[in-house]
Amino acid sequence: MTNGLRATARRFSFLLPFAFANLLAAGVVPAQEAPTSEGGVSLDVNVIAKQLDIARQQIQPSLGATVYDFGLQAIETQPQGDNQPLNRLLLQAPGVAQDSFGQLHVRNDHANLQFRINGVQLPEGINVFGQALQTRLADSVALITGSLPAQYGLRTTGVIDIQTKTGTLAPGGSATMYGGQQTTLQPSAEWGGTVGQIDYYATGEYLRNAEGIENPAPTFNAIYDNSYQPKGFAYVSGVIDPTSRLTAILGASRSQYQIPQVAGQSPMLGLTVNGTSDFPSAAINENQRQINNFSILAWQKRLEDIDFQIAGFSRYSRVYFSPGDPTGDILFNGIAQTAHRQNWASGVQGDGAWRALLDHTVRSGFYIQRERSPFNTTSNVLPTDQNGVQTTDQPLTIFDSGSKTGWIYSYYLQDEWKIIPPLTVNFGARYDQFAEFVSERQLSPRVNLVWQPSDETSFKVGYSRYFTPPPFELVPSPTLALFANTTALPPGSVTLDSTPKAERAHYFDAGASQIILPGLKADIDAYYKLASDLIDEGQFGAPIIFFPFNYQKGWVKGVEFSLSYELDNWSFYGNLAASQELAKNIISGQFNFSADDLALIANHAIHTDHDQTYTSSAGIKYKVPTTNTLFSADLTFASGLRTTQPGGPPNGAALPSYEQVNLSVVQPIDTGFLKGMEFRFDIINLLDQIYQIRSGTGLGVFAPQFGPRRTILAGLTQRF
């Protein structure tokens, strides 16, 4: 569908090389005979840019994978439009569940998401909450999941593939003032165009609100929850000749968050700090600052039957957590910690496609990354005796710091073989190796088979071997001996701390797509994952920094249904997913868990904390023909993440189910000035349902979080 979610839109990307060849033959896309700057004739930048965009997409198709596309029109016509955070947009794809701090779970896996911008994989940053990328920079966003072809590795649960706006795709610009309740203020601007052979686009926004992090209480106004989130993005591309271009991409975000608190709570540890044994929970003033910057320099070239792109990339991320007055954190948590973590990752990526024969397209590529992660912490704790009783009310200060350098090397080779016109197989393998806190490697075969008996019907089946290194930037290096005989490590605590390892998995996927009637399309997809050393993450302490750990075994299974329909000025989509993830025996980061939990999980499979049985989303849009007024609404439904009941097994219960309905009205205004204006009116959580995302219990769950209350927002955009 064009106005909504388009499921499996790229499943037949094996046709791109031949479609591209037909365009060349027809003269629609000029080849070597295109005008050049030699001889005084200017290059047609618009045509060449679009030609190279087609070539870049066919370098990395998603044959056999499951793809859910959000085009520019789908993004702009959803509630909040391109003012919405990227994670909220992705909640409208099947099998995507929301979690606290802006986290997403695709097909019940924790994190393990890969972000790509114009085909270039971004290194992971220390992202915890908020979004480093603006939604408004995207011309399209695709969630690629399932059995992935060999070009996708390292982070394999889902690939967030972003194709950015450019000066040729989005000439002109706009200025927007958006805001409303929760003291929301979000001005933004964007501008793009061409100058000679240069194509450029830039956008920036500044978001301020009073709900930077999910409220830990069901109240409308959170206590101490202001956030400031400026972001910027720039794209500059220069056409060298009709077959090549050089592109630079820059992005930056700097976010400041207050950590919200719950009023009326009292310390339960029985501690005394500097003569004080009580502290008002509402007065705890923790803060966290995040910085994320990235840059990409890419060279793309087309040589008859060969297309390739080589890109250098760099990403810097930083997190700084401050407890404010350490007294409150010590009384409530036994430790007050100022944490500072950094990560700088740089590398090079190359991808190419060779149309060797009419029925064979060979693709190959490599990825090399070096990253360094320094950290330092300052911890205030109370000393204790061998029985865990504090010996003084004067806190000790413990300093801990260090750094580590890691490397990742990857290479893949695959062949897309069109056996007969309706049947295509894409088979190959990739090799991944990393040397970080541990060193591991794996050769991973991949195969996908796609059968399209008619234009209305298609089937696919695939197998992928996956290899997922632990997130290097999050692997902790605490010196546990420093905290012996303190309130941070009381007697009886688990002191075993095995280093997280790479996850290895067998992944099976099968699906079908059917156009039932003109405009009405249905999709179904089923999957099963069998993992060794399954990676999970948890928040263990007040700093909102997640730490990875491994289960020895893990199982994920599920099925997804999608339906979309378009008729004249109406469009509709609906998704339903059912899934389950079980895991057994924690084998790394054991000191974060109690001895009783470790003993139970060693012999019994449990639900992971982010396991959600049912997830659903839907949307409907209608444009009034006479006034062009757009009405839209979307829905998300969840059966609830896991929680732990008193006396029950870890993650043994689920939170209550919930749904959230959002509504939007958008009215274009022809003012006769420039390109006119646009008025937007949005209501988030229209029914003001009070629901809980997290209960504060469960493995690796530190605090409760509630969904947003009803929030009314509005904006005015001037286009030029």
VENQUIZI-V789207 format. One record per residue. N is the residue number from 1. PHI is phi in radians with two decimals (NA if undefined). PSI is psi in degrees with one decimal (999 if undefined). Layout:
BEGIN
n phi psi
N PHI PSI
N PHI PSI
END
This chain:
BEGIN
n phi psi
1 NA 150.3
2 -1.59 -30.8
3 -1.65 -8.2
4 -2.35 -149.8
5 -1.37 129.2
6 -1.95 101.9
7 -1.39 142.5
8 0.97 33.5
9 -1.16 -25.2
10 -1.85 15.4
11 -1.10 -25.6
12 -1.87 36.8
13 -1.20 -8.1
14 -1.14 -15.4
15 -1.39 -14.6
16 -1.03 -46.4
17 -1.00 -38.9
18 -1.33 -37.0
19 -1.09 -40.3
20 -1.11 -42.0
21 -1.12 -39.1
22 -1.11 -39.4
23 -1.10 -39.8
24 -1.10 -44.7
25 -1.12 -35.4
26 -1.39 -9.8
27 1.45 4.9
28 -1.20 -41.8
29 -1.92 111.8
30 -1.18 143.0
31 -1.81 -131.5
32 -1.10 -22.7
33 -1.45 4.0
34 -1.05 150.0
35 -1.08 142.6
36 -2.09 170.1
37 -1.32 -10.6
38 -1.25 141.7
39 1.37 10.7
40 1.51 5.3
41 -1.70 128.9
42 -1.34 149.0
43 -1.25 143.4
44 -1.47 91.1
45 -1.08 -40.9
46 -1.05 -48.0
47 -1.17 -44.3
48 -1.16 -39.4
49 -1.08 -44.0
50 -1.17 -37.5
51 -1.07 -44.3
52 -1.26 -28.8
53 -1.09 -43.4
54 -1.08 -44.7
55 -1.11 -39.9
56 -1.14 -39.3
57 -1.17 -33.2
58 -1.40 -9.5
59 -1.18 -38.9
60 -2.22 66.9
61 -1.29 170.5
62 -2.06 44.3
63 -1.02 123.6
64 1.57 -19.4
65 -1.39 169.5
66 -1.76 122.9
67 -2.18 131.2
68 -2.12 116.4
69 -1.78 138.9
70 -2.04 106.1
71 -1.34 173.6
72 -1.03 -41.7
73 -1.17 -37.8
74 -1.12 -38.5
75 -1.16 -47.9
76 -1.27 -21.8
77 -1.71 1.7
78 -1.39 158.5
79 -0.91 131.5
80 1.35 -15.9
81 0.98 -136.0
82 -1.46 7.0
83 -1.43 -14.0
84 -1.32 150.0
85 -1.19 154.8
86 -1.09 -35.8
87 -1.13 -33.6
88 -1.20 -36.6
89 -1.04 -44.2
90 -1.23 -18.0
91 -1.12 -15.3
92 -1.50 0.9
93 -1.59 152.4
94 -1.09 142.7
95 1.27 16.1
96 -1.84 119.7
97 -1.92 144.1
98 -1.56 151.5
99 -2.40 179.4
100 -1.25 160.9
101 1.08 26.9
102 1.34 10.8
103 -1.28 153.1
104 -2.20 145.5
105 -2.11 117.6
106 -1.76 123.2
107 0.93 38.3
108 1.21 10.9
109 -1.54 153.4
110 -1.60 125.8
111 0.92 -127.7
112 1.00 34.8
113 -1.81 143.7
114 -2.02 132.0
115 -1.86 131.1
116 -2.19 138.6
117 -2.09 116.5
118 0.88 41.9
119 1.52 -4.0
120 -1.81 126.7
121 -1.34 127.7
122 -1.51 134.1
123 -1.09 151.2
124 -1.17 145.0
125 -1.97 177.7
126 -1.50 63.1
127 -1.53 126.8
128 -2.06 -56.4
129 -2.37 165.4
130 1.37 178.8
131 -2.27 129.2
132 -1.38 -19.9
133 -1.91 136.3
134 -1.40 141.4
135 -1.17 -32.8
136 -1.20 -14.1
137 -1.37 -10.9
138 -1.59 131.8
139 -1.45 -31.1
140 -2.72 152.2
141 -2.30 131.1
142 -2.20 137.3
143 -1.76 116.1
144 -1.88 122.6
145 -2.53 -175.1
146 1.60 -145.4
147 -1.48 100.9
148 -1.46 142.7
149 -1.09 170.6
150 -1.18 -18.0
151 -1.27 -13.9
152 -1.83 119.8
153 -2.55 -179.5
154 1.26 -63.9
155 -1.98 112.1
156 -2.19 -4.2
157 -1.13 -40.6
158 -2.77 140.3
159 -1.91 119.2
160 -1.61 100.3
161 -1.70 111.1
162 -1.89 123.2
163 -1.77 119.0
164 -1.41 158.4
165 -1.16 151.9
166 -2.38 174.7
167 -1.18 -25.8
168 -1.47 -32.5
169 -1.40 -35.1
170 -2.33 66.3
171 -1.19 148.7
172 1.62 -157.8
173 -2.93 -171.2
174 -2.78 158.9
175 -2.30 131.6
176 -2.25 137.9
177 -2.06 118.2
178 -2.31 143.4
179 3.01 -170.4
180 2.75 -137.1
181 -1.13 170.0
182 1.03 32.9
183 0.85 35.0
184 -1.29 128.4
185 -2.41 121.7
186 -2.46 75.9
187 -1.30 148.2
188 -2.68 161.8
189 -2.67 153.0
190 -2.60 153.1
191 -2.74 136.1
192 -2.60 158.5
193 3.06 -166.7
194 -2.31 145.0
195 -2.32 106.9
196 1.09 -121.5
197 -1.70 11.1
198 -1.79 129.7
199 -1.95 128.5
200 -2.43 153.2
201 -2.69 139.5
202 -2.54 145.9
203 -2.59 153.0
204 -2.66 152.9
205 -2.60 158.9
206 -2.33 118.4
207 -1.97 126.8
208 -2.24 131.8
209 -2.74 176.5
210 -1.92 26.4
211 -2.51 53.2
212 -1.12 -34.9
213 -2.20 152.9
214 -0.99 139.6
215 -1.18 128.7
216 -1.35 -2.4
217 -2.21 159.4
218 -1.42 15.1
219 -1.36 162.2
220 -1.22 -43.5
221 -1.83 124.3
222 -1.38 155.2
223 -1.54 119.2
224 1.10 68.2
225 -2.45 32.2
226 -1.30 147.7
227 -2.47 153.3
228 -2.35 121.5
229 -2.40 78.8
230 -1.39 144.6
231 -2.51 151.5
232 -2.54 154.6
233 -2.64 142.0
234 -2.49 140.7
235 -2.28 127.4
236 -2.36 127.1
237 -2.32 135.1
238 -2.06 125.0
239 -1.37 119.4
240 -1.44 -47.1
241 -2.72 179.1
242 -1.07 -10.2
243 -2.09 7.8
244 -2.70 155.9
245 -2.68 158.9
246 -2.09 129.6
247 -2.22 136.4
248 -2.09 135.1
249 -2.27 132.4
250 -2.28 140.6
251 -2.52 146.7
252 -2.62 142.6
253 -2.57 145.9
254 -2.47 115.9
255 -2.15 138.7
256 -2.14 126.5
257 -2.21 140.8
258 -1.62 142.2
259 -1.58 113.1
260 -1.18 153.3
261 -2.18 168.6
262 -1.94 127.1
263 -1.34 156.5
264 1.45 8.0
265 -1.63 151.2
266 -2.12 147.3
267 -1.05 139.4
268 -1.99 1.1
269 -1.52 -10.8
270 1.24 31.2
271 -1.73 162.5
272 -2.30 130.9
273 -2.17 118.2
274 0.87 44.6
275 1.40 1.4
276 -1.93 130.0
277 -2.04 -1.7
278 -2.33 153.3
279 -2.73 129.7
280 -1.16 121.8
281 -1.06 -31.7
282 -1.20 -15.7
283 -1.59 -2.7
284 -1.22 123.3
285 -2.08 63.6
286 -1.32 148.3
287 -2.40 150.7
288 -2.45 136.2
289 -2.08 137.6
290 -2.24 137.9
291 -2.22 132.1
292 -2.42 117.3
293 -2.22 142.6
294 -2.53 157.4
295 -2.56 147.5
296 -2.42 136.1
297 -2.22 114.7
298 -2.17 139.6
299 -2.04 123.2
300 -2.02 139.3
301 -2.48 142.2
302 -2.15 124.8
303 -2.25 92.2
304 0.87 -102.1
305 -1.59 7.1
306 -2.16 132.3
307 -2.17 138.7
308 -2.67 159.7
309 -2.45 132.7
310 -2.11 130.0
311 -2.37 136.9
312 -1.76 144.5
313 -2.49 158.0
314 -2.66 142.7
315 -2.49 131.9
316 -2.06 128.9
317 -2.34 150.3
318 -2.62 139.9
319 -2.29 133.0
320 -2.30 120.8
321 -2.00 132.5
322 -2.21 131.5
323 -1.43 -2.1
324 1.20 -121.0
325 -1.34 113.5
326 -1.18 -16.8
327 -1.01 -47.3
328 -1.08 -44.8
329 -1.12 -39.4
330 -1.13 -44.5
331 -1.13 -37.5
332 -1.52 -35.5
333 -2.05 -11.2
334 1.46 -3.6
335 -2.73 140.4
336 -2.09 118.1
337 -2.19 128.3
338 -1.68 117.1
339 -2.05 134.7
340 -2.34 117.8
341 -2.27 143.2
342 -2.32 157.7
343 -2.65 129.1
344 -2.19 115.7
345 -2.13 132.5
346 -2.44 155.5
347 3.13 -165.8
348 -2.43 143.6
349 -2.32 135.9
350 -2.29 136.2
351 -2.44 140.0
352 -2.58 155.4
353 -2.30 134.4
354 -2.18 115.3
355 -1.42 81.4
356 -1.15 -44.8
357 -2.40 173.1
358 -1.04 -34.3
359 -1.92 12.6
360 -2.35 127.6
361 -2.16 118.2
362 -1.73 132.7
363 -2.20 144.5
364 -2.65 157.1
365 -3.03 171.3
366 -2.49 163.2
367 -2.60 124.4
368 -2.24 130.5
369 -2.44 134.7
370 -2.06 134.0
371 -2.46 151.6
372 -2.30 134.6
373 -2.24 95.0
374 -1.49 151.6
375 -2.55 153.4
376 -2.65 142.0
377 -2.32 146.8
378 -2.13 115.4
379 -2.00 131.9
380 -1.84 122.5
381 -2.41 168.9
382 -1.86 139.2
383 -1.28 148.7
384 -2.33 162.5
385 -1.57 -170.9
386 -1.19 -15.8
387 -1.68 2.3
388 1.49 10.8
389 -1.58 130.0
390 -1.11 142.6
391 -1.76 -14.0
392 -2.74 157.3
393 -1.68 10.4
394 -1.65 115.4
395 -1.12 148.2
396 -1.64 150.4
397 -1.94 123.5
398 -2.04 126.0
399 -1.80 138.4
400 -2.54 134.8
401 -2.70 165.0
402 3.03 -179.2
403 -2.76 160.7
404 -2.62 142.8
405 -1.95 135.4
406 -2.28 156.4
407 -2.26 146.0
408 -2.27 134.5
409 -2.26 131.7
410 -2.44 147.1
411 -2.59 141.1
412 -2.39 155.9
413 -2.58 130.6
414 -2.65 158.3
415 -2.22 126.6
416 -1.69 109.7
417 -1.99 115.8
418 -1.53 94.2
419 -1.12 -52.8
420 -2.41 162.8
421 -0.84 -41.2
422 -1.49 -9.5
423 -2.14 125.1
424 -2.29 137.4
425 -2.11 135.8
426 -2.08 111.7
427 -2.31 149.7
428 3.05 -160.0
429 -2.77 160.4
430 -2.34 151.6
431 -2.07 126.6
432 -2.17 138.9
433 -2.51 138.9
434 -2.40 149.2
435 -2.28 98.0
436 -2.30 -121.6
437 -1.20 -28.3
438 -2.30 167.2
439 -2.14 126.2
440 -2.55 165.5
441 -2.67 161.7
442 -2.85 142.5
443 -1.73 124.4
444 -2.11 106.7
445 -1.30 149.4
446 -2.41 142.5
447 -2.65 135.2
448 -2.35 136.5
449 -2.11 127.8
450 -2.16 126.2
451 -2.11 122.7
452 -2.12 86.8
453 -1.18 -22.7
454 -2.65 173.1
455 -1.17 -20.2
456 -1.68 -15.1
457 -2.28 139.5
458 -2.61 151.6
459 -2.30 151.8
460 -2.57 150.5
461 -2.58 142.1
462 -2.69 159.1
463 -2.36 135.8
464 -2.38 135.5
465 -1.66 126.5
466 -1.99 150.1
467 -2.44 112.5
468 -2.13 105.0
469 -1.13 152.3
470 -1.13 147.2
471 -1.13 106.7
472 -0.99 -39.1
473 -1.23 -13.3
474 -1.90 -11.3
475 -1.16 121.6
476 -1.39 157.5
477 -2.30 51.3
478 -1.28 145.4
479 -1.67 94.5
480 -1.08 -31.0
481 -1.06 -25.9
482 -1.14 -24.3
483 -1.80 9.0
484 -1.09 141.8
485 1.04 40.9
486 -2.35 170.3
487 -1.22 -12.1
488 -1.39 -20.4
489 -2.48 73.9
490 -1.18 162.4
491 -0.98 142.6
492 1.55 -6.2
493 -1.19 149.0
494 -1.28 129.4
495 -1.94 0.4
496 -1.29 133.2
497 -2.49 73.9
498 -1.24 144.9
499 -1.28 135.0
500 -1.00 145.0
501 -2.02 172.2
502 -1.27 142.7
503 -1.48 137.1
504 -2.16 132.0
505 -2.51 148.8
506 -1.77 129.3
507 -2.22 126.3
508 -2.09 139.1
509 -2.57 138.9
510 -2.53 143.7
511 -2.78 170.4
512 -2.56 153.2
513 -2.36 136.8
514 -2.46 127.2
515 -1.51 107.3
516 -1.34 -48.1
517 -2.41 163.4
518 -0.96 120.6
519 1.60 -13.0
520 -1.96 118.9
521 -2.28 138.9
522 -2.19 143.7
523 -2.36 146.3
524 -2.41 141.8
525 -2.57 131.6
526 -2.14 148.9
527 -2.59 157.9
528 -2.57 132.3
529 -2.21 129.8
530 -2.05 113.6
531 -2.05 143.8
532 -1.89 140.1
533 0.99 46.7
534 -0.96 128.2
535 -1.55 131.8
536 -2.29 168.9
537 -2.38 151.7
538 -2.59 159.1
539 -1.73 113.2
540 -2.03 79.2
541 2.22 172.5
542 -1.13 -42.1
543 -1.02 131.2
544 -1.49 71.1
545 -2.23 127.2
546 -1.61 145.4
547 -2.11 134.5
548 -1.46 152.2
549 -2.62 166.4
550 -2.02 139.3
551 -1.63 145.0
552 -1.13 -38.3
553 -2.37 149.1
554 -2.60 148.9
555 -2.35 130.6
556 -2.27 132.5
557 -2.52 150.3
558 -3.08 174.8
559 -2.54 146.2
560 -2.27 139.2
561 -2.12 140.8
562 -2.39 143.7
563 -2.47 132.8
564 -2.40 148.6
565 -2.60 138.5
566 -2.33 135.0
567 -2.62 111.9
568 0.91 -115.9
569 -1.62 7.3
570 -1.84 147.9
571 -2.61 149.3
572 -2.56 146.4
573 -2.52 151.5
574 -2.59 141.2
575 -2.33 145.1
576 -2.47 131.1
577 -2.30 139.0
578 -2.16 132.3
579 -2.68 161.0
580 -2.62 137.0
581 -2.24 124.5
582 -2.09 151.5
583 -2.61 160.4
584 -2.54 136.3
585 1.21 98.9
586 -1.33 124.1
587 -2.11 7.4
588 -2.62 157.3
589 1.03 33.5
590 -1.11 -25.6
591 -1.13 -14.8
592 -1.37 -6.5
593 -2.13 160.8
594 -1.37 156.1
595 -1.09 -37.0
596 -1.13 -43.8
597 -1.12 -42.8
598 -1.07 -41.0
599 -1.15 -40.8
600 -1.18 -45.6
601 -1.22 -23.0
602 -1.10 -26.9
603 -2.12 -2.9
604 -2.35 133.0
605 -1.29 137.2
606 -2.19 163.6
607 -1.24 140.3
608 -1.25 157.8
609 -1.13 -23.4
610 -1.74 10.0
611 -1.22 124.8
612 -2.28 123.8
613 -1.20 -49.0
614 -2.18 135.3
615 -2.40 134.4
616 -2.50 152.7
617 -2.60 154.3
618 -2.75 158.1
619 -2.69 151.5
620 -2.46 141.9
621 -2.40 145.2
622 -2.52 129.7
623 -1.92 124.4
624 -1.26 119.0
625 -1.05 -36.3
626 -1.34 -33.8
627 -1.99 -7.4
628 1.06 19.9
629 -1.23 131.4
630 -1.88 123.6
631 -1.90 131.8
632 -2.54 152.4
633 -2.57 146.7
634 -2.38 162.0
635 -2.39 138.5
636 -2.17 137.0
637 -2.23 141.3
638 -2.49 141.1
639 -1.43 -7.4
640 1.89 135.4
641 -1.27 176.3
642 -1.43 155.5
643 -2.52 166.3
644 -2.03 122.3
645 -1.53 150.8
646 -0.96 127.1
647 1.40 -5.6
648 -1.66 172.4
649 -1.23 157.5
650 -0.99 133.5
651 0.99 30.6
652 -1.43 -7.3
653 -2.34 168.6
654 -2.05 146.6
655 -1.20 160.2
656 -1.06 150.1
657 -1.23 161.9
658 -2.72 164.4
659 -2.45 151.6
660 -2.28 127.2
661 -1.93 131.0
662 -2.09 143.6
663 -2.24 147.0
664 -2.55 144.2
665 -2.29 127.8
666 -2.19 127.7
667 -2.19 113.6
668 -1.19 144.6
669 -2.22 115.5
670 -1.51 98.2
671 -1.58 -10.0
672 1.38 1.7
673 -1.95 121.9
674 0.93 -130.4
675 -1.72 13.1
676 1.55 178.7
677 -2.09 170.3
678 -2.51 130.7
679 -1.88 135.6
680 -2.20 137.1
681 -2.29 122.3
682 -2.22 144.4
683 -2.20 119.4
684 -1.66 132.9
685 0.99 64.5
686 -0.92 -40.1
687 -1.51 1.1
688 0.91 43.9
689 -1.28 132.4
690 -1.60 116.0
691 -2.44 156.2
692 -1.90 126.9
693 -1.46 -42.6
694 -2.35 145.3
695 -1.68 -11.6
696 1.57 1.4
697 -2.12 160.6
698 2.03 163.1
699 -1.18 122.6
700 1.31 16.9
701 -1.91 121.4
702 -1.76 -34.3
703 -2.53 155.2
704 -1.34 155.1
705 -2.50 141.6
706 -2.01 154.8
707 -1.25 168.6
708 -1.19 144.8
709 -1.41 174.4
710 -0.99 127.0
711 -2.31 127.0
712 -1.80 127.5
713 -2.31 153.3
714 -2.62 156.5
715 -2.69 158.5
716 -2.28 128.0
717 -2.09 129.9
718 -1.82 121.9
719 -1.76 143.9
720 -2.60 999
END
